[in-house]
Amino acid sequence: MTQISDSAAWQSIGLGWQPSGQAVLSGALLELADRLDRCFVAMAGAWGAREFRFPAFVSAAELHRLDYFRSFPHLVTFPVCLDPDEPNLERFTGEPVTGGAVALTAIEPVREVLTPAACYHIYIHEQGRVFERAQHYTTRNTCFRRERYYAPLRRQWGFTMREIVCVGTLDEVKQFLATCRGQVEALLAATGVPVAWTAATDPFFQPARSAQYLAQRVNPTKTEAVFGDDLAIASVNLHQDHFGHTFDLSRDGAPSFSGCVAFGIERWLHAIVATHGFNPARWPSLARAAAPADQVASP
Amino acid sequence: MTGKCNADEARAELRGWVLSTAPGLAEDKLTDTTPLLEARLITSLHVPELLLLIERLRGRPIDLSALSAGDLKDLATICARFLE
């Protein structure tokens, strides 16, 4: 299997790496990323999903309603601005960088978060809605998660996540997730990437104290497609009515249920190159998988 | 109640607790095999409280690292897994 340490070979196909934990894509690798995303969009299109392009920041107040900061404080990244007070800005300009780090003076209150998962925007944007039928969405965003270490394409501070979301009744969401898993398996077959599907939990802070973590342990709601030993390249997630309850999404007078399928695009790149090697001519074309698909029959 | 109680008492207390978390649930609709989480009689927020209750009823802690899928599926499973 190809090793990520073959840095010259990775550079030759278009991978650049910044030690901060962010990748630069170009050339064949960027083309592959775009082809993959077209496959995911085609998958979403089969559901008639509405596509959204959300901004990079998400409201901290809205995330707090999900108890996000207590659940994942170790992952969060904040956008920070200096307090615009002129003396403060003057103090900052005196020695703005020391030892390679920005020497912040007073900062403005932090009210936004760099998007940690693409689909949060959807529930926030749709809050208060009363639905009469299942709704499907898709969105892609650069997501940010602070980690203890980074590895190119496999574990990045900033990475690209595509998600397909269903908001509906429990039965509708379960059917959506089951069908999506079949769609993902078909795409995996087209890519030739071998995976094992395993039950998983989200990376909660102090998990033994987290009700949601304990619930995921005894009643798995997250299944991951794992490439190699530990690289989750896709996940299928049942949220129950967690988002519906928090953001007042309702159906027939009760909170809506939701579920999503998520893809880490850089991880797919790693899996495909690790499987097929550094010659782009050997990579799967994915032309058929990226073509518009027939609509999935709604229940 | 402190320390370990007998299986019948434990089952009755567990049953009462589930009914208290799902006030709209008729008593005769809660059997030993009624799915608790899947049927949304309890939610994720109830899980720590349920684990604490089980620990009290059995008189010893639960090894959280050994929890696995289905351990809290229904009253029968909880009794068999933790209380017998």
HADDOCK unambig.tbl for C-alpha pairs under 7 A between the chains (distance, minus, plus):
assign (segid A and resid 208 and name CA) (segid B and resid 64 and name CA) 6.94 0.50 0.50
assign (segid A and resid 211 and name CA) (segid B and resid 44 and name CA) 5.73 0.50 0.50
assign (segid A and resid 211 and name CA) (segid B and resid 45 and name CA) 5.40 0.50 0.50
assign (segid A and resid 211 and name CA) (segid B and resid 47 and name CA) 6.01 0.50 0.50
assign (segid A and resid 211 and name CA) (segid B and resid 48 and name CA) 5.72 0.50 0.50
assign (segid A and resid 212 and name CA) (segid B and resid 44 and name CA) 5.31 0.50 0.50
assign (segid A and resid 212 and name CA) (segid B and resid 45 and name CA) 6.77 0.50 0.50
assign (segid A and resid 214 and name CA) (segid B and resid 47 and name CA) 6.75 0.50 0.50
assign (segid A and resid 215 and name CA) (segid B and resid 44 and name CA) 4.95 0.50 0.50
assign (segid A and resid 215 and name CA) (segid B and resid 47 and name CA) 6.06 0.50 0.50
assign (segid A and resid 217 and name CA) (segid B and resid 67 and name CA) 6.51 0.50 0.50
assign (segid A and resid 217 and name CA) (segid B and resid 68 and name CA) 5.73 0.50 0.50
assign (segid A and resid 217 and name CA) (segid B and resid 69 and name CA) 5.85 0.50 0.50
assign (segid A and resid 218 and name CA) (segid B and resid 67 and name CA) 6.46 0.50 0.50
assign (segid A and resid 218 and name CA) (segid B and resid 68 and name CA) 5.21 0.50 0.50
assign (segid A and resid 218 and name CA) (segid B and resid 69 and name CA) 4.11 0.50 0.50
assign (segid A and resid 218 and name CA) (segid B and resid 70 and name CA) 5.30 0.50 0.50
assign (segid A and resid 218 and name CA) (segid B and resid 71 and name CA) 5.62 0.50 0.50
assign (segid A and resid 218 and name CA) (segid B and resid 72 and name CA) 6.18 0.50 0.50
assign (segid A and resid 219 and name CA) (segid B and resid 69 and name CA) 5.39 0.50 0.50
assign (segid A and resid 219 and name CA) (segid B and resid 70 and name CA) 6.05 0.50 0.50
assign (segid A and resid 220 and name CA) (segid B and resid 69 and name CA) 6.31 0.50 0.50
